[in-house]
Amino acid sequence: MKGVYSQPDNILGRTSQQALYPDTTYGVDSGGDPQVIPKLTFEEFKEFHRKYYHPSNSRIWFYGDDDPNERLRILGEYLDMFDASSAPNESKIEPQKLFSKPVRIIEKYPASEGADLKKQHMVTLNWLLSDKPLDLETELALGFLDHLLLGTPASPLRKILLESGLGDAIVGGGVEDELLQPQFSIGLKGVSEQDIHKVEELVMTTLKKLANEGFDTDAVEASMNTIEFSLRENNTGSFPRGLSLMLRSIGKWIYDMNPFEPLKYEKPLQDLKSRLAKEGSKAVFSPLIEKFILNNPHRVTVEMQPDPEKAARDEATEKEILQKVKAGMTKEDLEELSQATHDLRLKQETPDPPEALKTVPSLSLQDIPKEPIYVPIEVGDINGVKVLQHDLFTNDVFYTELVFDMSSLKQELLPLVPLFCQSLLEMGTKDLTFVQLNQLIGRKTGGISVYPFTSSVRGKDDPCSHMIVRGKAMAGRAEDLYDLINTILQDVQFEDQQRFKQFVSQSRARMENRLRGSGHGIAAARMDAKLNTAGWMSEKMGGLSYLEFLRTLEERVDQDWVNISSSLEEIRKSVFSKQGCLINITADGKNLANTEKAVGKFVDLLPTRSPITTTNWSATLPLTNEAIVIPTQVNYVGKAANIYDSGYKLSGSAYVISKYISNTWLWDRVRVSGGAYGGFCDFDTHSGVFSFLSYRDPNLLKTLDVYDGTGDFLRELEMDNDTLTKAIIGTIGDVDSYQLPDAKGYSSMLRYLLGITEEERQRRREEILSTSLKDFKEFVDAMEAVKDKGVTVAVASPEDVDAANKERFNFFQVKKAL
């Protein structure tokens, strides 16, 4: 909780929301304020749960093809056990009345001591858009307006703010309509104190200009196509569609509105399209900007100021409160508290008894399919380039990936790769500005992305490293999609120095934010970089090394642009060619056949190059324990080792064992007893790296001791058949995770790149299904290898690192990051 509370972006978001809704439930913190939580008594906590977490106050949602009558019979039996409650009336959310004049709030956030605080301010302008819920057509129109203003790099409000040079990155999420009343928030972070008012002025003048002049016709068409494509495709990624529909529905249902209304987009969409065609976009969008934003007095401006002493002050206040509480307690009170704490810890660390676990319904192994999910794949060749085709029903959407080999890239160019990918999509060509190119992509496709992919390959020293261009469009637009991808790969010019400098500043701000909010990801990448080459490559393009590179590059852009621009061009020449290219396509059979000509045309336009020597990538970071120090109240603690190097031979049982360790031992000791937000382990079967990680963790060395105790936990483990069966079924649930057709085609392509055959998939599945307690016991040696040979990386506070290095002499090499 403290960790969430001390992160600047979180403080900004929370302050903005609470100031917008001061008279409602949304004016307090849903997770609880750490300064107030100690005043909550256990009796109050229990009474709140008894009253409001009651079936009378619930919404029950079904999705699936089971018999609805049987559902209702089971549900009726359960609900008959309860009496009606008054909770629905008492928990009803009342609307916030609109302000008669704007409000301004100044808040401080903890900053690092000794850091340069000149450009560390943040500011957002926030509006509560209405004093009551909006109708669906207005909501949809506001969603379109939000996309027009901020949805793409070419959107005018986003573009003007970032190009102003007043800040590093956008903050505020635009239109948000999950609560009873919608809101709109926009601002910048990385702002100088003297520029705060300039940001506010720029937001207002830009919105006034857009209200007066309207939006470009191509921009409106691009937004319409993008949003309509998204609604019709309904691509929820790995998130199950049933849950996605439930969350969409619940956004209205919990406020006693019609739960099916949010799912019906067809009529509001057609009505909006008709209005746009008849009245023009200015007549539709300008009144929305004027009514809901410009002429709306319910505006809250939040300014955030960095304060290097805030963390220490907060800590001192907390200690003082605790000392006062302790001073008011008798000896008997203290003994009682000590006993209660001991009892609680014992309860937390004692597993649930088997008879309690048996009451939880579960599948049996007989319910689990014996074969892995089959994805059709046909490996062919079009004009000299290998093509993988997946014949799957996609509702007339065409999905493609173009995979280019990165192995000939010079090592020193690696950190430029993410910025190169961004430049391809956000710089112009000789004939098109980047805005026109962006709009063209929005009008003709469902989106294009470019990114690096790096992985170890089991049994091989050389990593698998590729640049992937991913795109989708309606099948009739496949040729347009390939033409646009060709334009992006070959015609984009790396000439806009100021835009590139913006990319660098945005990326640096994003990486600094990752350090504060997702330090476990930074720690994991750093450990990987110490243990294998693929990890080293990934860390250069997305870890602490990348952040250090960005900070240097930000200075270099002004002095050395010619060399940077030619380096970007060199990446293009090294990567994009017919040699080493692979094309992946997912669509139904008819569309696969119809698009072969477009693929052939694209392939013929690819440059060919003379053979270039593959770069030898055998690099890793030194195998030292490292503490990455940032201003934080919580830590992210990792430990990892390559268990293949210690003799472990891969078996599917490892998936079951690592998941079980996460869900029991680490959950109980790191999260429940240790007070961290999360503790888990991960096994990368490609590289052999087994890693332990914690998330927002108040401890450091204590957590490492838990990791080191994993071998003993497995040695002493006793497990009945029910528990083992649940562990196996849970693992199969991960292996058979929900995938839509595009994800199936993409996963099949990755298996092809990494050399994972259908025979191996079948073997691993059989090993998972036949996992036994003996496998758990045999895994002890692997865990002891992590204990004895593992490397540790923690993203942590300076105080906790100092204490750790005193307790275990110079255990960590210290690296200050923020």
FENURJO-V116678 format. One record per helix or strand of 3 or more residues. SS is the DSSP state (H for helix, E for strand). FROM is the first residue (numbers start at 0). LEN is the number of residues. Records with the same first field share a line. If there is no record, write none. Layout:
# FENURJO-V116678
SS: FROM-LEN, FROM-LEN
This chain:
# FENURJO-V116678
H: 1-5, 7-13, 24-3, 33-4, 41-11, 54-3, 67-12, 86-4, 135-15, 155-8, 192-21, 216-17, 240-13, 260-3, 265-14, 280-14, 309-18, 330-19, 353-4, 364-3, 410-16, 433-11, 474-16, 496-21, 518-13, 532-10, 543-16, 560-15, 588-6, 595-10, 652-21, 700-8, 709-6, 720-15, 740-14, 757-12, 772-6, 779-10, 797-10
E: 102-8, 120-8, 168-8, 182-9, 298-9, 377-5, 384-7, 396-9, 446-9, 463-11, 581-6, 625-4, 634-8, 677-7, 688-7, 790-6, 812-4
